[in-house]
Amino acid sequence: VVPLLATATGTPVAKRTWASAAACVLGTVLIVSSRTPSSDVGSAAFDEDDAADTTLGDGLILAGAAVWATFLLRISKHA
């Protein structure tokens, strides 16, 4: 999130930072795509309610990352 916001505000971003961000996105895609429903009939791991909770949690984490990125960019202007 930080490289995207930095680029949007006109701050230059190094190529290796973009490479690291791409590796993080790739890792996230691999983790998310590897989740499969359990074959256990009694398992509640992939219940609809749990899926909604997971989506809410993911949204909160993304919002927190955006706030942290904004903080880092704002504080770097004062440092």
C-alpha positions as CSV (number, residue, x, y, z in Angstrom):
1,V,0.0,0.0,0.0
2,V,2.9,2.4,0.8
3,P,4.5,2.3,-2.7
4,L,1.1,2.9,-4.3
5,L,0.3,5.9,-2.1
6,A,3.9,7.2,-2.4
7,T,3.6,7.1,-6.2
8,A,0.2,8.8,-6.1
9,T,1.7,11.7,-4.0
10,G,4.7,12.1,-6.3
11,T,7.3,10.4,-4.1
12,P,9.8,8.3,-6.1
13,V,9.8,4.6,-5.3
14,A,12.8,2.4,-6.0
15,K,12.5,-0.6,-8.3
16,R,13.5,-3.0,-5.6
17,T,10.6,-1.7,-3.5
18,W,8.2,-2.5,-6.3
19,A,9.8,-6.0,-6.6
20,S,9.2,-6.6,-2.9
21,A,5.6,-5.4,-3.2
22,A,5.0,-7.7,-6.1
23,A,6.5,-10.6,-4.1
24,C,4.1,-9.8,-1.3
25,V,1.1,-9.7,-3.6
26,L,2.2,-13.0,-5.2
27,G,2.5,-14.6,-1.8
28,T,-0.9,-13.4,-0.8
29,V,-2.4,-14.7,-4.0
30,L,-0.8,-18.1,-3.4
31,I,-2.1,-18.3,0.1
32,V,-5.6,-17.3,-0.8
33,S,-5.8,-19.5,-3.8
34,S,-4.6,-22.6,-1.8
35,R,-7.5,-22.5,0.6
36,T,-9.9,-25.2,-0.1
37,P,-13.1,-26.3,1.8
38,S,-12.5,-29.0,4.2
39,S,-13.8,-32.5,3.2
40,D,-15.0,-32.9,6.8
41,V,-18.8,-32.8,6.9
42,G,-18.8,-31.5,10.5
43,S,-16.3,-28.8,9.9
44,A,-17.4,-25.2,10.2
45,A,-14.1,-23.9,8.7
46,F,-15.8,-22.6,5.6
47,D,-19.3,-21.7,6.9
48,E,-21.0,-18.8,5.3
49,D,-20.9,-16.9,8.6
50,D,-17.2,-17.6,8.9
51,A,-16.6,-16.4,5.3
52,A,-18.4,-13.1,6.1
53,D,-16.2,-12.7,9.3
54,T,-13.1,-13.4,7.2
55,T,-14.1,-10.8,4.7
56,L,-14.7,-8.3,7.4
57,G,-11.4,-9.1,9.0
58,D,-9.6,-8.7,5.6
59,G,-11.3,-5.4,5.1
60,L,-10.2,-4.1,8.5
61,I,-6.6,-5.3,7.9
62,L,-6.6,-3.5,4.5
63,A,-8.0,-0.3,6.1
64,G,-5.3,-0.5,8.8
65,A,-2.6,-0.9,6.1
66,A,-3.9,2.2,4.3
67,V,-3.9,4.2,7.6
68,W,-0.4,3.0,8.4
69,A,0.8,3.9,4.9
70,T,-0.6,7.4,5.2
71,F,1.1,7.8,8.5
72,L,4.4,6.7,7.1
73,L,4.2,9.1,4.2
74,R,3.1,12.0,6.3
75,I,5.8,11.5,8.9
76,S,8.5,11.1,6.3
77,K,7.8,14.6,5.1
78,H,8.6,15.9,8.6
79,A,11.7,13.8,9.1
